[in-house]
Amino acid sequence: MIQQETRTITVAHSPDSDDAFMFYALATNKLDTGELRFTHVLKDIQTLNESAQRGEYDVTAISFHAYAYIADRYALLPCGASIGERYGPIVVAREPLPPDEIGRLKIAVPGTLTSAFLALRIFSRDFAYEVVPFDRIIDVVREGRCDAGLLIHEGQLFYKKLGLHKVIDLGEWWYERTALPLPMGGNAVRRDLGPALMRRIARYLRASVRYALEHREDALRYAMNFARDMDQALADDFVRMWVNDWTIDYTARGRQAVQRLLDEGAAYGIIPQRIVVEFVEAD
């Protein structure tokens, strides 16, 4: 029997509990992937969005906003998405403010290629902003350096305990506007790997997500290594928000939501041109 030569696939994703949870099976060798070896690179999402434009990794987590700029290099995998049904990124401030005040505020944002930033720009094109690392946004708002902050990670769950007030939940607003969930990010695979290998990677990622959901306690224990001082209950809540049925498969409605978000971005001139979203189909 001829032994196949080992091939390494680089997988880049953020060092967050939800990504760690969905990649648990691949990262800890719970799946038989044959001659393929998956090596994991951990970077914040803004860095990944930028590196994707250079095609640095075979598989990368990506904001859907950023996908508009890398669609020539990458296709979206049909699993691994973070999609919120009637919830999403939250703009918070030190004092209660109505959403129609956003246009006069300076807002700390986690990156201009994030889907959260795209959704906020669709809501209001007039606000000033400062790019701040996502895990510093709450501090920047509390210190008064910015009037408000756009939260995309676990701060969504505990900002009230820190005395901050919700200005708008963009997931709620998006649902009222479109009757669709708000898609935040997914996983993309380099097109030059070829259709067969792209489909195979899609199968393994879907299997990894399913394994984590079926072995939740073990996967959550692993994810706690990436939970940034969250207790287990809070980390579990965060993972449930962003690793769910949408993560196993977008479904037609989830795919429609991604296309709608990018279409609106193009219609408002936030994205230079309309992008037709392409998905790899797992066998």
Buried (B, 14 or more C-beta within 10 A) or exposed (E): EEEEEEEEBBBBBBBBBBBBBBBBBBBEEBBEBEEBEBEBBBBBBBBBBBBBEEBBBBBBBBBBBBBBBBBEBBBBBBBBBBBBBEBBBBBBBBEEBEBEBBEEBEBBBBBBBBBBBBBBBBBBEEBEBEBBEBBBBBBBBBEEBBBBBBBBBBBBBBBEEEEBBBBBBBBBBBBEBBEBBBBBBBBBBBBEBEEEBBBBBBBBBBBBBBBBBEBBEBBBEBBBEBBEEBEEEBBBBBBEBBBBEBBBBBBEEBBBBBBBBBBBBBEEEBBEEEBEBEBBEBE
